[in-house]
């Protein structure tokens, strides 16, 4: 049980709250209501497989830095609770689960699977080269709603591309905030981030603008899909969550950027998914 817990901690399973609701949002919008149990099952497995592989791969690639980082002393791969070969094996298994799930959905999913995985592989290396690393993470997470839409509808639309863009900008902006904690460590080790490039003050301002773009994008999705007015209540609540999160951090005080702060950000995806589902059934 302790080994299982270590692996679950290594892939941060609880962080599924960020991507999974958006994947479901894409699936429900594509179906115009509740997707089939078949599609929902395989979309879920595809998401779990992809993000679990991504988290384990990120920790595997960054292990040499995590061992030196004071915030990451309790990470399973740092403590040795998860061996590197175990992590590598888990990555392979999770990728196979993802590919199996993709093969059970619309044919286009299996054709486009590299587009979903490439950003997940590239992201851990980006901080070594460019402050745009946060945007690559955004592209990786944008694949959740877009992929789920394709899984159900078998095609791409402008609406889901805007949804993917909004999701990507949202998580990229949050990653900017989270990365502000590590500016000193990153500078010492030659790593890159918006906080390193523009300073913490500049990075936090950019994250505010990015979150504003994200909320605007979610509104465009509602217009393109002619969603019920109640959908916009969900967008407004998501905006309030983001405003609150920005209000409790500043360049001089990042103490609120804790695990609780991190998980609270999941309210954005959860609220948008819930109000999307309600709006779809309000028009019936």
N, C-alpha and C positions, 0 to 999 in steps of 0.2 A: 504493500500500500504506500509506503514511503517513496519507493521508486516511481510508482504511478503518479503520485502527487508532484514529484520533482519534474517529471516530464510535462505534466499539465501546467506547472508554473513556468517551465521553459518556453512553452508555446503561448503562455498568457491566454488561456482559453476564455477567461472572463472578458477579454477585450473584443470578443466576437460582437459585443453590443455595438461596436462602431460600424462594422460593415454588414452584418447579417440583416438588420432591419432595412437597410438600403437595398440589399439584394431582394428581399421580400417585396419591397416597394416597387422595384422594377418588374418583378414577376406579376404582382397584382395589377399594376397598370397595364401591362401587356395583355393580361387575360380579361381586363375590364371587370374584375371581381376576383373571386377565389380561384386560383389555379387548380389544376387537377392534382390529386394526391401524388401521382407519379412525378409530375414536374416539381412539385414542392419538395419532395423527398430528395431527388437528385440535385436540385439547386442547393439544398442545404448541405449535402455531402460534398458537392463541388466547392462550396464556400469554405467549409471546415477544412477540407483537404488543402486548398490553396493557401489559406491564411496560416494554417498550422505549419506548413512547409516554409512559408515566408518568415514567420517568427523564429523558427528553429534555425533557418539559414542565416538570418540576420545575427543571431547570437553566436552562431558558429563562426561567421566571418569576422565579427567584431570581438572575438574572445580575447585577443591580445590587449585590446584597449579596455575591455570590461574588467580585466584582472588588475588594471591600474586605477580604475575609476572608483572613488570613495563611495559613490551612490550605489554601486553594483556589486558590492562584496557578498551579498546573499543570493545572487543569481545562481541557479542550479549548476550551470557549466563552470562558473567561477569556483564554487565550493567543491566541485567534483562529484556532486550528487548525480549529475548526468555526464557520462563520458562522451568524448568527441565522437567515437565510433557509434555510440547509441544515438546521438543526435543525427549523424549522417544517415543511419538506417531509418530513423523516423522520417527524415526528409524524403527519402526515396519512397517509403510506404505512403506518405501523404500525397506525393505527386501522382502515384499510381491510382490512389482513390480519386483524385481530381480528374485524371484522364478517363477513368472508368465512368465517372459521373457525367463528364462531357459527352461520352459516347452514347449515353442513354437519353440525351436531350436532342434538340433540333440539330440537323447535320452541320449547320453553320458553326455551332459551338466547337465541334472537333476540328474544323478548318481554321478557326481563329484562336485556338488555345495558346499558341506562342505569344500572341499579343497580350494575353492576360498574365503570363508568367515572366516575360522579359523585364517589366518594371520591378517585379518582386526580387529578381536576381540582381538587377543593376543598382537598386536603391542602397544596399549596404556599402557599396563602393563609392557612391557619389560624394559622400562627405569628405573623402580623401582628395577630391578634385575640384568641387564646385559648391558654392553657396545655394545653388538651385536644387540641392538634394531634397528639400522639402516638397518641391513641385513633382519630383519623380515619385515620391510617396503618394502624392495626390493622384497621379496617373494610375498607380497601382490600385488604390482604393476605388477609383472611378470605374474600374472594371466590374465591381460588384453589381451595381444596378444595371449597367449596360449588358453585362453577360447574362444576368437573370432575365432581362427583357428578351434578348435573343433566344435564350433557352425556351421561352414560352411562345414567342411570336415568330421566331425563325427569320427575322429581318431587323434592320436598324431604322430608327426614325430620328428626326430632328429633336423631338421631345426628349427621348432618352439620352441623346448626346448632351443636351442641356442639363439633364439630371446628372449625368456622369461628371460634367464640368463643375457643377455646383458642389457635388460631393467631394470631388478632388480638391477644389479650392478650400472647402471647409476643413478637411483634415490637414491639408498643407499648412493652413494658417495656424491650426492648433499645434502642429509639430514645430512651427516657428516659436510659439510661446514656450513649449516644453524645452526646446533647445536653448532657450535663453539661460537656463540654469547651468549649462555646461560651457559657457563662453570661455571661462578661464582655462578649463581643461582642454578645450578644443584648440585654443591658441598655443598652449604649451606643446601639444602633440601634432601641430600642423594640420588640424582638421578644419573643415569649412562649414559655415552655416550663415544664415542671414544675420544672426546676432554678431558673428565675427566680422562679417563684411560691412554691416551698417550700424553696428553698436546695438546694445539692448534696447535703447530708446527707439531707434529707427526700426528695429525688427518688430517691436510691439505695435508701432504705428502701422507698419505694413500689414501685420496680421489683422488689425482692425479693418483696413480697407478690403483685405481679402475676404473677411467674413461678411462684409457688406455686399461684395460681389456675389458671394455664395447665396445669401438670402434673396437678392434680386433674381438670381438664376432659378431658385426654387419657385419664385412667383411666375417667371416665364413658363416654367413647366406646367403650372396650373392653367395658364392661358392657352398654351398650345394644345393641351388635352381637354380643355373645357371642363375642368374639374369644378365640383360644387363649392360654394362659398366657404363651407366649413373647412376645406383644405387650407385656406389662407389663415384660418385661426391657428392651425398647426404651425404654419410658417411663422406667424407672429409670436407664438410661444417659443419656438426655436430661437427666434431673434432675441427674445427677452433673456433666454438662458445665456446666449453669447454675450449680450450686453453686460449681464451680471458677472460673467467670468472675466471680462476685460476690466470691470470696475474694481476687482479685488487684487489685481496685480499692477505693479508699476516697475520702472527700471531700478528703483531703489529697494523694492520689496517683492521678492518672488517666493516668499515663504508659503503662500497659499497654493503654489503649484505642487500639490501633493498627489498621492494616489487617489484620494477622494475627489480632488479637482479633476484629475484625469478621467475618472469614471463618470463624473457628473456630465462630462461632455457627451457621453452616450445618450443623454436625454434628447439631444438634437435629433439623432436618427430615429429614436424610439417614438418621439412625438410626431415627427413627419410621417412615419409609417402608419401609426394609429389613425391619424386624421386623414391620410390618404385612403385607407380602407373605409372609413366612415363616409367619406365624400363619394366614393364609388357606389356605395349602397344607397346613398341619399337620392341619387338620380334615377334609381330603379322604380 
